Amino acid sequence: MTALCFSRPLAVTSDISQSVRMKTLSGRIGSRSEEKSKPTQAVDDSVAVGESSLYWKSLADLEDMMGGENTKRSPLGLLKKCILFSFLFVLMLGLYNGSQRGFQALKPINPSTSFDNRTSSSRNLTILLWYWPFHSLDNLKSDVCWDVYRIPRCKLVDQRSLFSSADVVVFHNRELMSGYEKLPLDLQRPHCQKWAWMSLEAPAHNGNLQPYAGIFNMTMTYRRDSDVTIPYGELLPREAEGQLVQDDFQNKSSLVCWVVSNYQSHYKRSKVYSELKAVVPVKVYGQWTKTPLKSSALLPTISRCYFYLAFENSVAKDYITEKLWKNAYQGGAVPVVLGPPLSDYQAVAPPNSFIHVDEFASVKDLGKYLEELAKDKKRYSEYFAWKQHWEVKLYTDWRERLCKICPRYNDLPQQKVYSDLTASDK
């Protein structure tokens, strides 16, 4: 069967469909399952009911053969009837199980098995980056997806002359929003070519997305339900179980630290900070306080803090940035997080590895908890137990993010067009 493709939008959907590609962290990460086809179920059920009705009809015939009413009234007849019912029950059970197994076997055709060579798993996929995010050019001379990230059959290019042969064309939202770049709507899109919308910003900073209705076929964002998920970071299992080094935390000289440059008084994080500093001392670094830190000094500075305020500048689903992965986890401080709901953090981080602001009735209660925890070295050290089993993986290379398209490509719908990127970005 040839895969269904298109040169212009044919079908419209407003949801983001993707299997959640997150590793299970202490049993806290959920999973999603594909919905079974209801029309197929209805057909299978009707067949099963129709065939089973034949058995009930034959039951009356068999009763007549075994003596009719006389058989029903005699003890021997009752025994025969019990045997008959048992036989029919086993037979019908086999029929039911067979129909169920058949229904479960009906799975969507994997695009990699299609005769359309554009989705063949044995062929290189060509990913064209129409322009570099923030115009930060990088090297694409080698087979970077394989040589660096061990992702096979995935070719990254940035030459616009290869537009007609590209399987996927990627557009970064920031440049579209600012007007520095435009979509090549004047070009004829090749058969089966997908256009991907990419953004690592929270919805509040993505601008007006209405002009892009009915244009894009894929989304690439930090969200777990994006077509291609490109998080700021994640925790990966250690190849070898590590031995947790006991730390007396003698080097820690500050209770709470925060690095912030873009301070806006109306942000939720600013309000929480104002309340928290009234309860406990908070050491603040960054452009806002005119105490910027060099890159080389960032993590060593945070390592001297018991707690780090990993406060996001926007509250949005799954929006968890390097403030958690790099600043807190790699910096060696217990993160106090503020951003998406607690459940979003629980989906990507081990239990007892962070403290969420929403877990407390008030900021005052949070401050008291931090003071008590810092004094209890045993309890405090338990917040680092995750390091025995997990290690931080940061995503900072745009090439790696683009390479992630290829493992996902064959699992994505052949016909999909986003009618409203705004809805999928909330």
Contacts in CASP RR format, 6 or more apart in sequence:
PFRMAT RR
TARGET T0000
AUTHOR 0000-0000-0000
METHOD contacts of the structure
MODEL  1
MTALCFSRPLAVTSDISQSVRMKTLSGRIGSRSEEKSKPTQAVDDSVAVG
ESSLYWKSLADLEDMMGGENTKRSPLGLLKKCILFSFLFVLMLGLYNGSQ
RGFQALKPINPSTSFDNRTSSSRNLTILLWYWPFHSLDNLKSDVCWDVYR
IPRCKLVDQRSLFSSADVVVFHNRELMSGYEKLPLDLQRPHCQKWAWMSL
EAPAHNGNLQPYAGIFNMTMTYRRDSDVTIPYGELLPREAEGQLVQDDFQ
NKSSLVCWVVSNYQSHYKRSKVYSELKAVVPVKVYGQWTKTPLKSSALLP
TISRCYFYLAFENSVAKDYITEKLWKNAYQGGAVPVVLGPPLSDYQAVAP
PNSFIHVDEFASVKDLGKYLEELAKDKKRYSEYFAWKQHWEVKLYTDWRE
RLCKICPRYNDLPQQKVYSDLTASDK
1 109 0 8 1.000
1 114 0 8 1.000
1 115 0 8 1.000
2 114 0 8 1.000
2 115 0 8 1.000
2 116 0 8 1.000
3 109 0 8 1.000
3 111 0 8 1.000
3 114 0 8 1.000
3 116 0 8 1.000
3 118 0 8 1.000
3 119 0 8 1.000
3 192 0 8 1.000
3 414 0 8 1.000
4 414 0 8 1.000
4 415 0 8 1.000
5 116 0 8 1.000
5 118 0 8 1.000
5 191 0 8 1.000
5 192 0 8 1.000
5 414 0 8 1.000
5 415 0 8 1.000
6 191 0 8 1.000
6 192 0 8 1.000
6 415 0 8 1.000
7 188 0 8 1.000
7 189 0 8 1.000
7 190 0 8 1.000
7 191 0 8 1.000
7 193 0 8 1.000
8 189 0 8 1.000
9 214 0 8 1.000
9 215 0 8 1.000
9 417 0 8 1.000
10 415 0 8 1.000
10 417 0 8 1.000
11 415 0 8 1.000
11 416 0 8 1.000
11 417 0 8 1.000
12 214 0 8 1.000
12 417 0 8 1.000
12 418 0 8 1.000
12 419 0 8 1.000
13 416 0 8 1.000
13 417 0 8 1.000
13 418 0 8 1.000
13 419 0 8 1.000
14 418 0 8 1.000
14 419 0 8 1.000
14 420 0 8 1.000
14 423 0 8 1.000
14 424 0 8 1.000
15 423 0 8 1.000
15 424 0 8 1.000
16 219 0 8 1.000
16 223 0 8 1.000
16 225 0 8 1.000
16 226 0 8 1.000
16 227 0 8 1.000
16 424 0 8 1.000
17 225 0 8 1.000
17 227 0 8 1.000
17 412 0 8 1.000
17 413 0 8 1.000
17 416 0 8 1.000
18 224 0 8 1.000
18 225 0 8 1.000
18 226 0 8 1.000
18 227 0 8 1.000
18 228 0 8 1.000
18 229 0 8 1.000
18 408 0 8 1.000
18 412 0 8 1.000
19 31 0 8 1.000
19 32 0 8 1.000
19 411 0 8 1.000
20 29 0 8 1.000
20 30 0 8 1.000
20 31 0 8 1.000
20 32 0 8 1.000
20 224 0 8 1.000
20 225 0 8 1.000
20 229 0 8 1.000
21 224 0 8 1.000
21 229 0 8 1.000
21 408 0 8 1.000
22 29 0 8 1.000
22 30 0 8 1.000
22 224 0 8 1.000
22 229 0 8 1.000
22 234 0 8 1.000
22 347 0 8 1.000
22 348 0 8 1.000
23 29 0 8 1.000
23 234 0 8 1.000
23 235 0 8 1.000
23 236 0 8 1.000
23 237 0 8 1.000
24 30 0 8 1.000
25 235 0 8 1.000
25 347 0 8 1.000
25 348 0 8 1.000
25 349 0 8 1.000
25 350 0 8 1.000
25 351 0 8 1.000
25 390 0 8 1.000
26 350 0 8 1.000
26 351 0 8 1.000
28 346 0 8 1.000
28 347 0 8 1.000
28 350 0 8 1.000
28 351 0 8 1.000
29 347 0 8 1.000
29 348 0 8 1.000
30 347 0 8 1.000
32 225 0 8 1.000
36 103 0 8 1.000
37 106 0 8 1.000
40 103 0 8 1.000
40 106 0 8 1.000
41 103 0 8 1.000
44 99 0 8 1.000
44 102 0 8 1.000
44 103 0 8 1.000
45 99 0 8 1.000
47 99 0 8 1.000
48 95 0 8 1.000
48 96 0 8 1.000
48 99 0 8 1.000
51 95 0 8 1.000
52 92 0 8 1.000
52 95 0 8 1.000
52 96 0 8 1.000
55 88 0 8 1.000
55 91 0 8 1.000
55 92 0 8 1.000
59 84 0 8 1.000
59 88 0 8 1.000
62 84 0 8 1.000
63 71 0 8 1.000
63 72 0 8 1.000
63 81 0 8 1.000
63 84 0 8 1.000
66 77 0 8 1.000
66 80 0 8 1.000
66 81 0 8 1.000
66 84 0 8 1.000
67 77 0 8 1.000
71 77 0 8 1.000
71 80 0 8 1.000
71 81 0 8 1.000
72 78 0 8 1.000
72 81 0 8 1.000
110 410 0 8 1.000
111 119 0 8 1.000
111 409 0 8 1.000
111 410 0 8 1.000
111 411 0 8 1.000
111 414 0 8 1.000
112 119 0 8 1.000
112 120 0 8 1.000
112 121 0 8 1.000
112 410 0 8 1.000
114 120 0 8 1.000
116 192 0 8 1.000
117 123 0 8 1.000
118 167 0 8 1.000
118 191 0 8 1.000
118 192 0 8 1.000
119 192 0 8 1.000
119 409 0 8 1.000
119 410 0 8 1.000
119 414 0 8 1.000
121 153 0 8 1.000
121 410 0 8 1.000
122 153 0 8 1.000
123 153 0 8 1.000
124 153 0 8 1.000
124 154 0 8 1.000
124 155 0 8 1.000
125 153 0 8 1.000
125 154 0 8 1.000
125 155 0 8 1.000
125 167 0 8 1.000
125 168 0 8 1.000
125 405 0 8 1.000
125 406 0 8 1.000
125 409 0 8 1.000
126 155 0 8 1.000
126 157 0 8 1.000
126 162 0 8 1.000
126 165 0 8 1.000
126 166 0 8 1.000
126 167 0 8 1.000
126 168 0 8 1.000
127 154 0 8 1.000
127 155 0 8 1.000
127 156 0 8 1.000
127 157 0 8 1.000
127 166 0 8 1.000
127 167 0 8 1.000
127 168 0 8 1.000
127 170 0 8 1.000
127 402 0 8 1.000
127 403 0 8 1.000
127 405 0 8 1.000
127 406 0 8 1.000
128 157 0 8 1.000
128 158 0 8 1.000
128 159 0 8 1.000
128 160 0 8 1.000
128 162 0 8 1.000
128 163 0 8 1.000
128 166 0 8 1.000
128 168 0 8 1.000
128 169 0 8 1.000
128 170 0 8 1.000
129 156 0 8 1.000
129 157 0 8 1.000
129 158 0 8 1.000
129 170 0 8 1.000
129 398 0 8 1.000
129 402 0 8 1.000
130 158 0 8 1.000
130 160 0 8 1.000
130 169 0 8 1.000
130 170 0 8 1.000
130 171 0 8 1.000
130 181 0 8 1.000
130 184 0 8 1.000
131 158 0 8 1.000
131 171 0 8 1.000
131 172 0 8 1.000
131 175 0 8 1.000
131 181 0 8 1.000
132 138 0 8 1.000
132 158 0 8 1.000
132 172 0 8 1.000
132 398 0 8 1.000
133 172 0 8 1.000
133 174 0 8 1.000
133 175 0 8 1.000
133 198 0 8 1.000
133 398 0 8 1.000
134 172 0 8 1.000
134 174 0 8 1.000
134 175 0 8 1.000
135 175 0 8 1.000
135 180 0 8 1.000
136 398 0 8 1.000
138 397 0 8 1.000
138 398 0 8 1.000
138 399 0 8 1.000
140 156 0 8 1.000
140 157 0 8 1.000
140 158 0 8 1.000
140 399 0 8 1.000
143 155 0 8 1.000
144 156 0 8 1.000
144 399 0 8 1.000
144 403 0 8 1.000
145 151 0 8 1.000
145 152 0 8 1.000
145 154 0 8 1.000
145 155 0 8 1.000
145 156 0 8 1.000
145 399 0 8 1.000
145 403 0 8 1.000
145 406 0 8 1.000
146 152 0 8 1.000
146 154 0 8 1.000
148 399 0 8 1.000
148 400 0 8 1.000
149 399 0 8 1.000
149 400 0 8 1.000
149 403 0 8 1.000
151 403 0 8 1.000
151 404 0 8 1.000
151 406 0 8 1.000
151 407 0 8 1.000
152 406 0 8 1.000
153 406 0 8 1.000
154 403 0 8 1.000
154 405 0 8 1.000
154 406 0 8 1.000
156 399 0 8 1.000
156 402 0 8 1.000
156 403 0 8 1.000
157 166 0 8 1.000
160 184 0 8 1.000
163 169 0 8 1.000
163 184 0 8 1.000
163 187 0 8 1.000
163 190 0 8 1.000
164 190 0 8 1.000
165 190 0 8 1.000
166 190 0 8 1.000
166 193 0 8 1.000
167 192 0 8 1.000
167 193 0 8 1.000
167 194 0 8 1.000
167 409 0 8 1.000
168 193 0 8 1.000
168 194 0 8 1.000
168 195 0 8 1.000
168 196 0 8 1.000
168 218 0 8 1.000
168 405 0 8 1.000
168 409 0 8 1.000
169 193 0 8 1.000
169 194 0 8 1.000
169 195 0 8 1.000
169 196 0 8 1.000
170 195 0 8 1.000
170 196 0 8 1.000
170 198 0 8 1.000
170 220 0 8 1.000
170 402 0 8 1.000
170 405 0 8 1.000
171 181 0 8 1.000
171 183 0 8 1.000
171 195 0 8 1.000
171 196 0 8 1.000
171 197 0 8 1.000
171 198 0 8 1.000
171 216 0 8 1.000
172 198 0 8 1.000
172 199 0 8 1.000
173 197 0 8 1.000
173 198 0 8 1.000
173 199 0 8 1.000
173 201 0 8 1.000
173 206 0 8 1.000
173 209 0 8 1.000
174 199 0 8 1.000
174 201 0 8 1.000
175 181 0 8 1.000
176 182 0 8 1.000
176 183 0 8 1.000
176 212 0 8 1.000
177 206 0 8 1.000
177 207 0 8 1.000
177 208 0 8 1.000
183 195 0 8 1.000
183 212 0 8 1.000
183 215 0 8 1.000
185 215 0 8 1.000
189 195 0 8 1.000
192 414 0 8 1.000
194 217 0 8 1.000
194 218 0 8 1.000
194 412 0 8 1.000
195 215 0 8 1.000
195 216 0 8 1.000
195 217 0 8 1.000
195 218 0 8 1.000
196 216 0 8 1.000
196 217 0 8 1.000
196 218 0 8 1.000
196 219 0 8 1.000
196 220 0 8 1.000
196 227 0 8 1.000
196 228 0 8 1.000
196 405 0 8 1.000
197 212 0 8 1.000
197 216 0 8 1.000
197 218 0 8 1.000
197 219 0 8 1.000
197 220 0 8 1.000
197 418 0 8 1.000
197 421 0 8 1.000
198 219 0 8 1.000
198 220 0 8 1.000
198 221 0 8 1.000
198 230 0 8 1.000
198 401 0 8 1.000
199 206 0 8 1.000
199 220 0 8 1.000
199 221 0 8 1.000
199 425 0 8 1.000
200 221 0 8 1.000
200 222 0 8 1.000
200 230 0 8 1.000
200 232 0 8 1.000
202 312 0 8 1.000
202 313 0 8 1.000
202 314 0 8 1.000
202 316 0 8 1.000
202 319 0 8 1.000
203 314 0 8 1.000
203 316 0 8 1.000
203 422 0 8 1.000
203 425 0 8 1.000
203 426 0 8 1.000
204 314 0 8 1.000
204 316 0 8 1.000
205 314 0 8 1.000
206 425 0 8 1.000
209 420 0 8 1.000
209 421 0 8 1.000
209 422 0 8 1.000
209 425 0 8 1.000
210 420 0 8 1.000
210 422 0 8 1.000
212 418 0 8 1.000
212 421 0 8 1.000
213 418 0 8 1.000
213 419 0 8 1.000
213 420 0 8 1.000
213 421 0 8 1.000
214 417 0 8 1.000
214 418 0 8 1.000
214 419 0 8 1.000
215 417 0 8 1.000
215 418 0 8 1.000
216 417 0 8 1.000
216 418 0 8 1.000
216 421 0 8 1.000
217 416 0 8 1.000
217 417 0 8 1.000
217 418 0 8 1.000
218 227 0 8 1.000
218 228 0 8 1.000
218 405 0 8 1.000
218 412 0 8 1.000
218 416 0 8 1.000
219 226 0 8 1.000
219 227 0 8 1.000
219 228 0 8 1.000
219 418 0 8 1.000
219 421 0 8 1.000
219 424 0 8 1.000
220 226 0 8 1.000
220 227 0 8 1.000
220 228 0 8 1.000
220 229 0 8 1.000
220 230 0 8 1.000
220 401 0 8 1.000
220 405 0 8 1.000
221 229 0 8 1.000
221 230 0 8 1.000
221 425 0 8 1.000
222 229 0 8 1.000
222 230 0 8 1.000
222 231 0 8 1.000
222 232 0 8 1.000
222 318 0 8 1.000
222 319 0 8 1.000
222 320 0 8 1.000
222 321 0 8 1.000
223 229 0 8 1.000
223 317 0 8 1.000
223 318 0 8 1.000
224 318 0 8 1.000
224 347 0 8 1.000
224 348 0 8 1.000
225 318 0 8 1.000
227 408 0 8 1.000
227 412 0 8 1.000
228 404 0 8 1.000
228 405 0 8 1.000
228 408 0 8 1.000
229 404 0 8 1.000
230 395 0 8 1.000
230 401 0 8 1.000
230 404 0 8 1.000
231 320 0 8 1.000
231 348 0 8 1.000
231 395 0 8 1.000
232 320 0 8 1.000
232 321 0 8 1.000
232 322 0 8 1.000
232 325 0 8 1.000
232 394 0 8 1.000
232 395 0 8 1.000
233 322 0 8 1.000
233 325 0 8 1.000
233 392 0 8 1.000
233 393 0 8 1.000
233 394 0 8 1.000
233 395 0 8 1.000
234 325 0 8 1.000
234 348 0 8 1.000
234 392 0 8 1.000
234 393 0 8 1.000
234 395 0 8 1.000
235 329 0 8 1.000
235 348 0 8 1.000
235 349 0 8 1.000
235 350 0 8 1.000
235 386 0 8 1.000
235 390 0 8 1.000
235 391 0 8 1.000
235 392 0 8 1.000
235 393 0 8 1.000
236 390 0 8 1.000
236 391 0 8 1.000
236 392 0 8 1.000
236 393 0 8 1.000
237 389 0 8 1.000
237 390 0 8 1.000
237 391 0 8 1.000
238 388 0 8 1.000
238 389 0 8 1.000
238 390 0 8 1.000
238 391 0 8 1.000
241 388 0 8 1.000
241 389 0 8 1.000
242 387 0 8 1.000
242 388 0 8 1.000
242 389 0 8 1.000
243 388 0 8 1.000
244 384 0 8 1.000
244 385 0 8 1.000
244 387 0 8 1.000
244 388 0 8 1.000
246 381 0 8 1.000
247 381 0 8 1.000
247 384 0 8 1.000
248 377 0 8 1.000
249 306 0 8 1.000
249 377 0 8 1.000
249 380 0 8 1.000
249 381 0 8 1.000
251 303 0 8 1.000
251 304 0 8 1.000
252 303 0 8 1.000
252 304 0 8 1.000
252 305 0 8 1.000
252 306 0 8 1.000
253 304 0 8 1.000
253 305 0 8 1.000
254 281 0 8 1.000
254 283 0 8 1.000
254 304 0 8 1.000
254 305 0 8 1.000
254 306 0 8 1.000
255 280 0 8 1.000
255 281 0 8 1.000
255 282 0 8 1.000
255 305 0 8 1.000
255 306 0 8 1.000
255 307 0 8 1.000
255 370 0 8 1.000
255 371 0 8 1.000
255 374 0 8 1.000
256 276 0 8 1.000
256 280 0 8 1.000
256 281 0 8 1.000
256 282 0 8 1.000
256 283 0 8 1.000
256 305 0 8 1.000
256 306 0 8 1.000
256 307 0 8 1.000
256 308 0 8 1.000
256 309 0 8 1.000
256 336 0 8 1.000
256 370 0 8 1.000
257 282 0 8 1.000
257 283 0 8 1.000
257 284 0 8 1.000
257 285 0 8 1.000
257 301 0 8 1.000
257 302 0 8 1.000
257 304 0 8 1.000
257 305 0 8 1.000
257 307 0 8 1.000
257 308 0 8 1.000
257 309 0 8 1.000
257 333 0 8 1.000
258 273 0 8 1.000
258 282 0 8 1.000
258 283 0 8 1.000
258 284 0 8 1.000
258 285 0 8 1.000
258 308 0 8 1.000
258 309 0 8 1.000
258 311 0 8 1.000
259 284 0 8 1.000
259 285 0 8 1.000
259 286 0 8 1.000
259 293 0 8 1.000
259 298 0 8 1.000
259 301 0 8 1.000
259 302 0 8 1.000
259 327 0 8 1.000
260 284 0 8 1.000
260 285 0 8 1.000
260 286 0 8 1.000
260 288 0 8 1.000
260 289 0 8 1.000
260 311 0 8 1.000
261 286 0 8 1.000
261 287 0 8 1.000
261 288 0 8 1.000
261 292 0 8 1.000
262 287 0 8 1.000
262 288 0 8 1.000
262 313 0 8 1.000
263 270 0 8 1.000
263 288 0 8 1.000
264 270 0 8 1.000
264 313 0 8 1.000
265 271 0 8 1.000
267 313 0 8 1.000
268 315 0 8 1.000
268 338 0 8 1.000
268 339 0 8 1.000
269 309 0 8 1.000
269 311 0 8 1.000
269 312 0 8 1.000
269 313 0 8 1.000
269 338 0 8 1.000
269 339 0 8 1.000
272 311 0 8 1.000
272 338 0 8 1.000
272 357 0 8 1.000
272 363 0 8 1.000
273 282 0 8 1.000
273 309 0 8 1.000
273 311 0 8 1.000
275 363 0 8 1.000
275 364 0 8 1.000
276 282 0 8 1.000
276 309 0 8 1.000
276 363 0 8 1.000
276 366 0 8 1.000
276 367 0 8 1.000
279 363 0 8 1.000
279 364 0 8 1.000
279 366 0 8 1.000
279 367 0 8 1.000
279 368 0 8 1.000
280 367 0 8 1.000
280 370 0 8 1.000
280 371 0 8 1.000
282 309 0 8 1.000
283 305 0 8 1.000
284 291 0 8 1.000
285 291 0 8 1.000
285 292 0 8 1.000
285 293 0 8 1.000
285 301 0 8 1.000
286 292 0 8 1.000
286 293 0 8 1.000
293 301 0 8 1.000
298 327 0 8 1.000
299 326 0 8 1.000
299 327 0 8 1.000
299 330 0 8 1.000
299 331 0 8 1.000
299 332 0 8 1.000
302 308 0 8 1.000
302 327 0 8 1.000
302 328 0 8 1.000
302 331 0 8 1.000
302 332 0 8 1.000
302 333 0 8 1.000
303 331 0 8 1.000
303 332 0 8 1.000
303 333 0 8 1.000
305 333 0 8 1.000
306 333 0 8 1.000
306 334 0 8 1.000
306 370 0 8 1.000
306 373 0 8 1.000
306 374 0 8 1.000
306 380 0 8 1.000
307 333 0 8 1.000
307 334 0 8 1.000
307 335 0 8 1.000
307 336 0 8 1.000
307 355 0 8 1.000
307 370 0 8 1.000
307 374 0 8 1.000
308 327 0 8 1.000
308 328 0 8 1.000
308 331 0 8 1.000
308 332 0 8 1.000
308 333 0 8 1.000
308 334 0 8 1.000
308 335 0 8 1.000
308 336 0 8 1.000
309 336 0 8 1.000
309 338 0 8 1.000
310 323 0 8 1.000
310 324 0 8 1.000
310 327 0 8 1.000
310 328 0 8 1.000
310 335 0 8 1.000
310 336 0 8 1.000
310 337 0 8 1.000
310 338 0 8 1.000
310 354 0 8 1.000
311 323 0 8 1.000
311 336 0 8 1.000
311 337 0 8 1.000
311 338 0 8 1.000
311 339 0 8 1.000
312 319 0 8 1.000
312 320 0 8 1.000
312 321 0 8 1.000
312 323 0 8 1.000
312 337 0 8 1.000
312 338 0 8 1.000
312 339 0 8 1.000
312 340 0 8 1.000
314 339 0 8 1.000
315 338 0 8 1.000
315 339 0 8 1.000
315 340 0 8 1.000
316 339 0 8 1.000
316 340 0 8 1.000
316 426 0 8 1.000
317 340 0 8 1.000
317 344 0 8 1.000
317 426 0 8 1.000
318 340 0 8 1.000
318 344 0 8 1.000
319 339 0 8 1.000
319 340 0 8 1.000
320 337 0 8 1.000
320 339 0 8 1.000
320 340 0 8 1.000
320 344 0 8 1.000
320 345 0 8 1.000
320 348 0 8 1.000
322 394 0 8 1.000
323 335 0 8 1.000
324 335 0 8 1.000
324 337 0 8 1.000
324 345 0 8 1.000
324 349 0 8 1.000
324 354 0 8 1.000
325 392 0 8 1.000
325 394 0 8 1.000
326 392 0 8 1.000
326 394 0 8 1.000
327 333 0 8 1.000
327 335 0 8 1.000
328 334 0 8 1.000
328 335 0 8 1.000
328 354 0 8 1.000
329 335 0 8 1.000
329 353 0 8 1.000
329 392 0 8 1.000
330 392 0 8 1.000
330 394 0 8 1.000
332 384 0 8 1.000
334 354 0 8 1.000
334 355 0 8 1.000
334 373 0 8 1.000
334 380 0 8 1.000
334 383 0 8 1.000
334 384 0 8 1.000
335 353 0 8 1.000
335 354 0 8 1.000
335 355 0 8 1.000
336 354 0 8 1.000
336 355 0 8 1.000
336 356 0 8 1.000
336 357 0 8 1.000
336 366 0 8 1.000
336 370 0 8 1.000
337 345 0 8 1.000
337 354 0 8 1.000
337 355 0 8 1.000
337 356 0 8 1.000
337 357 0 8 1.000
338 356 0 8 1.000
338 357 0 8 1.000
341 358 0 8 1.000
342 356 0 8 1.000
342 358 0 8 1.000
342 359 0 8 1.000
345 354 0 8 1.000
345 356 0 8 1.000
349 386 0 8 1.000
350 386 0 8 1.000
350 389 0 8 1.000
350 390 0 8 1.000
352 382 0 8 1.000
352 383 0 8 1.000
352 385 0 8 1.000
352 386 0 8 1.000
353 383 0 8 1.000
353 384 0 8 1.000
353 385 0 8 1.000
353 386 0 8 1.000
354 383 0 8 1.000
355 366 0 8 1.000
355 369 0 8 1.000
355 370 0 8 1.000
357 363 0 8 1.000
357 366 0 8 1.000
360 366 0 8 1.000
360 369 0 8 1.000
373 379 0 8 1.000
373 380 0 8 1.000
374 380 0 8 1.000
395 401 0 8 1.000
418 424 0 8 1.000
END
